[in-house]
Amino acid sequence: MAIIYISTLDIYRKVSYTKLGCDRIESEYQGIHWYSSCTSEHFNYLKKYWYYQNYSRIDLFKIHGKQIDYNLKLSKSQYYLNLCIDHYLDIWPSEKKASCHGDLTLDNVIFSPQGAVFFDWEHFYDKGEVWGF
């Protein structure tokens, strides 16, 4: 899978010609739709999605904000981790089993003026995991 930033369009494009890469892009598409349906603003950064037999592509609007280095000491990242936890508690269904991001770390969060935004849904699992996974 290749990921490129197209500055003239202010988008990120993910492209794959392999089955695994196409499956990951499909998961990303599903995860973004699920996530946008759960957020109060219905925040959606998906621009366009293509899926063909041996080719898949997804264009994502750039999310403006900042990322936090996941290697920071807890004392330096605690504020941002709390924002993530609050966002998680606000949007995730409280059922016993819930859809899961799959690899939610600080690397997959942008802190925008509106708050935490989860991205990179390649490992999204909609069948459900134990809540809080």
C-alpha positions in Angstrom: 0.0 0.0 0.0 1.2 3.5 -0.8 0.2 6.7 1.0 0.8 10.1 -0.6 -0.1 13.6 0.3 -1.4 15.7 -2.6 -0.9 19.3 -1.5 -2.8 20.9 -4.3 -6.0 19.0 -3.1 -5.0 19.0 0.6 -5.8 15.3 0.7 -4.0 12.0 1.6 -4.4 9.2 -0.9 -4.0 5.5 -0.1 -3.6 3.2 -3.0 -3.2 -0.6 -3.2 -2.9 -3.3 -5.9 -2.8 -6.2 -3.5 -5.7 -8.1 -1.9 -4.4 -7.4 1.6 -4.0 -3.7 0.9 -7.4 -3.5 -0.8 -9.0 -5.2 2.3 -7.3 -2.7 4.6 -8.5 0.2 2.5 -12.0 -1.3 2.6 -11.8 -1.5 6.5 -10.7 2.1 6.6 -13.7 3.1 4.5 -16.0 1.1 6.8 -14.4 2.5 9.9 -14.6 6.2 8.8 -18.3 5.7 8.0 -18.9 4.1 11.4 -16.9 6.8 13.2 -18.6 9.7 11.4 -22.0 8.2 12.4 -21.0 8.2 16.1 -19.6 11.7 16.3 -21.9 14.5 17.3 -20.9 16.6 14.4 -20.9 13.6 12.0 -17.3 14.5 11.3 -16.4 12.8 8.0 -13.0 13.3 6.4 -13.6 10.9 3.5 -13.4 12.5 0.1 -13.7 9.6 -2.3 -13.4 5.8 -2.3 -12.8 3.3 -5.1 -12.7 -0.5 -4.9 -12.1 -2.7 -7.9 -11.0 -6.3 -8.1 -7.3 -5.7 -7.9 -7.2 -2.0 -7.1 -8.4 0.2 -4.2 -8.0 3.9 -3.5 -9.2 6.2 -0.8 -8.9 10.0 -0.7 -9.0 11.6 2.8 -9.3 15.2 3.6 -6.3 16.4 5.7 -7.3 16.8 9.3 -5.8 20.0 10.6 -4.3 19.8 14.0 -1.4 18.2 15.7 -0.1 14.8 16.6 1.5 13.8 19.8 4.5 11.6 19.9 3.4 8.3 21.5 6.9 7.8 22.9 6.5 10.8 25.3 6.5 10.1 29.0 3.1 9.8 30.6 3.6 13.1 32.4 3.9 14.8 29.0 1.1 13.0 27.2 -1.4 12.6 30.0 -3.5 15.6 29.0 -3.9 14.2 25.4 -4.6 10.7 26.6 -7.4 12.1 28.8 -8.8 13.9 25.7 -8.8 10.5 23.9 -10.5 8.7 26.7 -13.2 11.4 27.0 -13.8 11.3 23.2 -13.9 7.5 23.3 -16.4 7.5 26.2 -18.5 10.1 24.4 -18.9 8.3 21.1 -18.5 4.5 21.6 -21.7 2.6 22.2 -21.8 1.2 25.8 -22.9 -2.3 24.7 -21.0 -5.4 25.9 -19.5 -5.8 22.4 -18.7 -2.8 20.2 -16.9 -2.0 17.0 -13.2 -1.4 17.4 -10.6 0.7 15.8 -8.0 -2.1 16.0 -4.9 -0.1 16.7 -5.9 3.0 18.5 -2.7 4.7 19.8 -1.7 8.4 19.9 -0.2 7.8 16.4 -3.8 7.6 15.1 -5.2 10.7 16.8 -5.1 14.3 15.6 -5.9 17.0 18.1 -7.8 19.6 16.3 -9.4 22.7 17.7 -12.7 20.7 18.0 -10.9 18.0 20.0 -9.5 14.5 19.4 -10.1 13.0 16.0 -9.4 9.3 15.5 -8.1 8.3 12.1 -6.3 5.4 10.3 -9.1 2.9 10.5 -7.3 0.1 8.5 -7.8 -2.4 11.3 -11.4 -1.5 12.0 -13.5 -4.5 13.2 -17.3 -3.9 13.0 -18.3 -7.3 14.4 -17.4 -6.2 17.9 -14.9 -6.7 20.5 -15.3 -6.6 24.3 -16.0 -2.9 25.1 -13.0 -0.8 25.7 -10.6 -3.1 23.7 
